[in-house]
Amino acid sequence: MPLFYPLMILIAVFNWLIGKNYTDVNYTVLLLTGIVFWALCILAIHQVKLTVEKNEPAIIHQTILVFFIINAVFSLGNLFVIFLETHAINPYTYQGLFQKYFIGTGDYVKGITFDTSITNALLNAFGVIYFLTRKNAPMLLVCMATLLLTGSNFLNIVVIFTLLLLFAFKTNRYQKSLVVICIVFLAIFMAKISPQNNKYAGETIAHLFHKELYPNKHPIINPLPLTYRPDSILNFEERRQKKAMIFIDSMYVVNHPHGEIDPAKGIYKTESGHFEIKGDDINSASFQSSTETPDEQKPLIDFIENHKHELPISGKPNDVPALPGKVTGLIQTASFLKEHLSRVATGLGMGNFSSKLAFRATGLGFAGGYPRQFVYIDHPFLVNHLDLYLNFFSKRSGFHSLTNSPYSVYDQLLAEYGLVGLFAFAVYYLGFFARHYKALTYGLPILLVMLAAFFIEYWFEQLSVMIFFELLLLLNIKENEPLKPLPNGF
């Protein structure tokens, strides 16, 4: 098995000893918790490897097929629940319920893992590559459709890029036609099912490069009345005015009906004599994004208020970083290590700067609960990644983007395990699989997708995606060459 996992534990213990953190009970509890997670990773890949060794590939392929079918059913079930709540044919364009769904509908499509939608998206990204290589068109389209339903713009781009590479270098005519169909699926989804995602993706890319998507040479006055403008572009006073105007207009309609309304059919006669069907009032408050603070954001806001003098970014609520949070987080890590060269080799230590464990140990409800008596927040984490996260995710939902989260495997390894950790990852994890590149068919493009996905989450602390990723690669190696003890393993 990969030496990478036990090496992470050894580096963490080494940092614990040289940093003399054994005197801090709370940090020792955090360290033991992190070691348990790495140990679970070892046990997981051990079980996966045994499964691949003891079963015929055909049996595992059938199991994978069943898994994706069940996951698609669960994903459709998530969507069906939304249909029942919204009574809308297309919830991706439905703005009612204070825009609870709308552009964020995909966040609720979590599939069989009951995890985040990005987990569901990545698993289906694997499925698209896997079934394309195996020439299973129905399941390929099922996985592509499920991937699109999650609304992950980042993984959509990664998958399309990977499919184009396969189209150019490693597919026959039949597979090329399937790639074209997948691209058509994406175009239809972006244009018809969720057109606002198209605009959002463009704005995100523009923000990433720190420039306006459509620069204006001269200021243009918004021609839309205040009641027709979305809350996301209004300031506090304008939102108050908008609510007042909507209320006054509603009272006027009640007191001055244009015609008799049939309550059963919702049909009314206008002043000009035409009959029309009464639809939803898109100017009503329920069709605008809520200005109320969600319950899950209140602990973040309270924490900022109690520590605002220590938080250089979120302590100044009117300041928004010019760059996306993902980029700013990487800059924070590089800047800190540049100023503390002694930490470059092995990092700051497990849970001290950039990891799901560091966020969980704050006791603020990130990624699950944590015992209040053992809450631990290291100062470099407080003034860097935690501060950055609080700045974006304590604001309205428009800021709750993947591009604004500092989560990243590469960031985690560099910050908490240093260059030694990055070297161990490259040689003893990626190298563990990549040295068999000649035997990898679907495994190689899946590895490419995973390399991109390491930018967006702390996947090793999430026992879902990595298990499936390792299963697919070990299975692919067994299919094409005898499975034997691999180099750089234990």
Secondary structure, 3 states (H helix, E strand, C coil): CECHHHHHHHHHHHHHHHCCHHHCHHHHHHHHHHHHHHHHHHHHHHHHHHHHHHCCHHHHHHHHHHHHHHHHHHHHHHHHHHHHHHCCCCHHHCCHHHHCCHHHHHHHCCHHHCCCHHHHHHHHHHHHHHHHHCCCHHHHHHHHHHHHHCCCHHHHHHHHHHHHHHHHHCCCHHHHHHHHHHHHHHHHHHHHHCHHHHHHHHHHHHHHCCCCCCCCCCCCCCCCCHHHCCHHHCCHHHHHHHHHHHHHHHHHHHHCCCCCEECCCCEEECCCCCEEECCCCCCCHHHCCCCCCCHHHHHHHHHHHHCCCCCCCCCCCCCCCCCCHHHHHHHHHHHHHHHCHHHCCCCCCCCCCCCHHHHHCCCCCCCCCCCHHHCCCCHHHHHHHHHHHHHHHCCCHHHCCHHHCCCCHHHHHHHHHHHHHHHHHHHHHHHHHHCCHHHCCCHHHHHHHHHHHCCCCCHHHCCCHHHHHHHHHHHHHHHHCCCCCCCCEC
